[in-house]
Amino acid sequence: MCYHRLNRKKCCQACQRLMTPKTVPGCEYGDRSPLCRKISNRQCYRAIYRHYCCATCNDYKRRLGAGKDCLYGDRAGTCAPIDQNSNLCYTVYNRNICCKTCSKYEVNIPGCRYGNSKVMFQNELGAFTCDTYAKFFGKIYSCKIKQFRRLCCKTCANVDISIKNTRFNSISYTFV
């Protein structure tokens, strides 16, 4: 009501009470519709909702935002699979729709944004994850294997592979 100039003039005292200080320009009187209480954060990615539900979307932005590409949190209804397998964040599509969830799994290792891939290395001795393989065969030996180093970047992050006289070959693996 107060967003219309004529209404503001007629109801100046009421509009003054409704005005919220320290607000985003264009959202001085809060949401433009009572229906905004029912929208989800995902709807704020659409301009029409940001316009009519500016206060609600700004609240989502403040509480759920995770950077410039993730202003209102996850774009998907559920990102539970990411919680089970964080390396799904390496896929651009997953990283885009589950941006808030993926941000929880970022590690501060160059070239290894979301940590180890979820793989199983198999040989005649059994099946191993990145950590169990490195523990069983030794980190230096394991991390000298190029494909292991690529898939297990978090496990190999602080391993000096420049050490000479270490024999290594390739390994077979499957994604889980």
WODA-V269615 format. One record per residue. N is the residue number from 1. RES is the residue in three letters. OMEGA is omega as a letter, one per 20 degrees, with the letter a starting at -180 (NA if undefined). BURIAL is # if it has 16 or more other C-alpha atoms within 10 Angstrom, else .. Layout:
n;res;omega;burial
N;RES;OMEGA;BURIAL
N;RES;OMEGA;BURIAL
This chain:
n;res;omega;burial
1;MET;a;.
2;CYS;r;#
3;TYR;r;.
4;HIS;a;.
5;ARG;a;.
6;LEU;r;.
7;ASN;r;.
8;ARG;a;.
9;LYS;a;.
10;LYS;a;.
11;CYS;a;.
12;CYS;r;.
13;GLN;r;.
14;ALA;a;.
15;CYS;r;#
16;GLN;r;.
17;ARG;a;.
18;LEU;a;.
19;MET;a;.
20;THR;r;.
21;PRO;r;.
22;LYS;a;.
23;THR;r;.
24;VAL;r;.
25;PRO;a;.
26;GLY;a;.
27;CYS;a;#
28;GLU;a;#
29;TYR;r;#
30;GLY;a;#
31;ASP;a;#
32;ARG;a;#
33;SER;r;.
34;PRO;r;.
35;LEU;a;.
36;CYS;r;#
37;ARG;a;.
38;LYS;a;.
39;ILE;r;.
40;SER;r;.
41;ASN;a;#
42;ARG;a;#
43;GLN;r;.
44;CYS;r;#
45;TYR;r;.
46;ARG;a;.
47;ALA;a;.
48;ILE;r;.
49;TYR;r;#
50;ARG;r;#
51;HIS;a;.
52;TYR;a;#
53;CYS;a;#
54;CYS;a;#
55;ALA;r;#
56;THR;r;#
57;CYS;r;#
58;ASN;r;#
59;ASP;r;.
60;TYR;a;#
61;LYS;a;#
62;ARG;a;.
63;ARG;a;.
64;LEU;a;#
65;GLY;r;#
66;ALA;r;#
67;GLY;a;.
68;LYS;r;.
69;ASP;a;.
70;CYS;a;#
71;LEU;a;#
72;TYR;r;#
73;GLY;a;#
74;ASP;r;#
75;ARG;a;#
76;ALA;r;.
77;GLY;r;.
78;THR;r;.
79;CYS;a;#
80;ALA;r;.
81;PRO;r;.
82;ILE;r;#
83;ASP;r;.
84;GLN;a;.
85;ASN;a;.
86;SER;a;#
87;ASN;r;#
88;LEU;r;#
89;CYS;r;#
90;TYR;r;.
91;THR;a;.
92;VAL;a;.
93;TYR;r;.
94;ASN;a;#
95;ARG;a;#
96;ASN;a;#
97;ILE;r;#
98;CYS;a;#
99;CYS;a;#
100;LYS;r;#
101;THR;r;#
102;CYS;a;#
103;SER;r;#
104;LYS;a;.
105;TYR;r;#
106;GLU;r;.
107;VAL;a;.
108;ASN;r;.
109;ILE;a;.
110;PRO;r;.
111;GLY;a;.
112;CYS;a;#
113;ARG;a;#
114;TYR;r;#
115;GLY;a;#
116;ASN;r;#
117;SER;r;#
118;LYS;a;#
119;VAL;r;#
120;MET;r;#
121;PHE;a;#
122;GLN;r;.
123;ASN;a;.
124;GLU;r;.
125;LEU;r;.
126;GLY;a;.
127;ALA;a;.
128;PHE;r;#
129;THR;r;#
130;CYS;a;#
131;ASP;a;#
132;THR;r;.
133;TYR;a;#
134;ALA;r;#
135;LYS;a;.
136;PHE;a;.
137;PHE;a;.
138;GLY;a;.
139;LYS;a;#
140;ILE;r;#
141;TYR;a;#
142;SER;a;#
143;CYS;r;#
144;LYS;r;#
145;ILE;a;#
146;LYS;a;.
147;GLN;r;#
148;PHE;a;#
149;ARG;r;#
150;ARG;a;.
151;LEU;a;#
152;CYS;a;#
153;CYS;r;#
154;LYS;r;#
155;THR;a;#
156;CYS;a;#
157;ALA;a;.
158;ASN;a;.
159;VAL;r;#
160;ASP;a;.
161;ILE;a;#
162;SER;a;.
163;ILE;a;.
164;LYS;r;.
165;ASN;r;.
166;THR;a;.
167;ARG;r;.
168;PHE;r;.
169;ASN;a;.
170;SER;r;.
171;ILE;r;.
172;SER;a;.
173;TYR;r;#
174;THR;r;.
175;PHE;r;.
176;VAL;NA;.
